[in-house]
Amino acid sequence: MAVTGLILIAFLLMHMFGNLKMFIGADSFNHYAEWLKGQTADGGILYPILPAGWFIWIFRVVLLAAVVLHIYSAVTLWSRALAANPTTYEAKRKLAQTYSARTMRWGGIILAGVLIFHLLQFTVHATLIAGAFEDNPYKMVLGEFSIWWMVLVYAIWMVAVCMHIRHGFWSAFATLGANTSAKARAILNGCAWAVALILYIGFMIMPVSVLFGWIGA
Ligand code: HEM
């Protein structure tokens, strides 16, 4: 869980920086999207180490493997927890846990459900929503985030994502041995909050700016 979770957090940081290229302009954002897919004149990322267009598929396979292993570990842990404690108590014992910690399982399921919508919307380009779907990533993003409720859906989704990450980051490092003292715990907690807040602000600033016409006006 810890290793695959940290791989996914690293992906999100990269994804966030990529999205921020929307602020630089259409050429920058489109070039980045095409470069990742090996569609630029220079053969794209890692060319000629890899043939043009291979990187994105290797990347997708690694990402998918990380997601599958993360879910597999979660299900294994969940069933072990159930097996270890099969009785249903009359009164449920309230554990000293944060809200994020208590919502990891259902939060994770909701997060994954919206992720499927996200991939349909942007990667599969499914015309589910009335938006400007043109074969230009910059225009596509402008079209989607000109819809107010779409920005709202993302703002809510990102709360779930960042809560999951705040607790997940903490647990991952605790699993890897960082929870050694009260001071280490405080530092870890601060880092977990920082990563979650950076991701929330870094991801949401772009859709909000599109909605208010600060980008692409
Ligand atoms: C406000 C938040 C987000 C925005 C605005 C956003 C935007 C985008 C856009 C525009 C693309 C398509 C890029 C292209 O086709 O050129 C994309 C792809 C993707 N996004 Fe997001 N994203 C957000 C959050 C997330 C989150 C939280 C996750 C994961 C939990 C995620 C996972 C992905 C994945 C896996 C892809 C597909 C990459 C590929 O095509 O291989 N995104 N996103």
Residues whose N, C-alpha, C, O or C-beta is under 5 A from the ligand:
A	BS01	HEM	A33 R60 F122 T123 P137 V141 Y154 V161 F203 M204
